[in-house]
Amino acid sequence: NAGVTQTPKFRILKIGQSMTLQCAQDMNHNYMYWYRQDPGMGLKLIYYSVGAGITDKGEVPNGYNVSRSTTEDFPLRLELAAPSQTSVYFCASSYSQGTGELFFGEGSRLTVL
Amino acid sequence: GQQLNQSPQSMFIQEGEDVSMNCTSSSIFNTWLWYKQEPGEGPVLLIALYKAGELTSNGRLTAQFGITRKDSFLNISASIPSDVGIYFCAGRDQGGSEKLVFGKGTKLTVNP
């Protein structure tokens, strides 16, 4: 069972470039989330989705966009990358009633120079 | 927004010692969870708590949902080197929001 799969694991971007972080889960979970983790700061919610076609902003959505065309996939788009977006990004999924029991991917480390 | 205060920020202990960490909130939560993150990995759920006063164990780990619903603690007994990692508390408020709030983590180092 693959669980939550994130790609790429590492990426270096120049300021102003754009990219998409991919996330896929094979557990048929309705709920999916994107978090960013900065050193010593815990996890901050960027965007989340409660099902295909439905997305909503989290705590720190500026500079990001998401889409949810299928239950399995929840890509995160960075437009006009900035140094402040240097971080480790985690995708997570959970059961349909949002128990808080999240399954996380291994993370994508992004550096913007 | 909501904040969770997690303490201590870091701990350096000897193998075999017991560990205690806690998390407090300024608002009432109806769910408390504890996650562990090892280097280079995503967080993994350790224990989930859904009722005030609930005390739950998972092997050497024990966690409690505070009776005021504004706090939770995690204890690790007889620590071993593989307990090394960052431990996060997370909470979900009584409004039924789908969004979890995470603490900043407790970094645990275990010396053999």
Contacts between the chains, C-beta under 8 A, distances in Angstrom:
chain1	res1	chain2	res2	distance
A	4	B	42	7.6
A	31	B	98	6.5
A	35	B	102	7.9
A	40	B	9	7.6
A	40	B	104	6.2
A	40	B	105	7.6
A	41	B	104	6.0
A	42	B	6	7.9
A	42	B	88	6.4
A	42	B	102	4.4
A	42	B	103	5.8
A	42	B	104	4.2
A	42	B	105	5.7
A	43	B	43	7.5
A	43	B	88	7.0
A	43	B	102	4.3
A	44	B	102	7.8
A	45	B	99	5.6
A	45	B	100	7.4
A	48	B	98	6.3
A	48	B	99	6.7
A	50	B	98	6.2
A	58	B	99	6.3
A	59	B	1	6.0
A	59	B	99	7.7
A	90	B	42	5.3
A	90	B	43	7.5
A	92	B	42	7.4
A	98	B	92	7.9
A	98	B	98	4.3
A	99	B	31	7.2
A	99	B	48	7.0
A	100	B	31	4.8
A	100	B	33	5.2
A	100	B	48	6.6
A	100	B	90	6.6
A	100	B	92	4.8
A	100	B	100	5.4
A	101	B	33	6.9
A	101	B	45	5.5
A	101	B	48	5.5
A	102	B	35	7.9
A	102	B	43	7.6
A	102	B	45	6.8
A	102	B	100	7.1
A	103	B	45	7.8
A	104	B	42	3.1
A	104	B	43	5.2
A	104	B	44	7.2
A	105	B	42	5.4
A	106	B	40	7.4
A	106	B	41	5.8
A	106	B	42	5.4
A	107	B	40	7.6
A	107	B	41	7.4
A	107	B	42	5.5
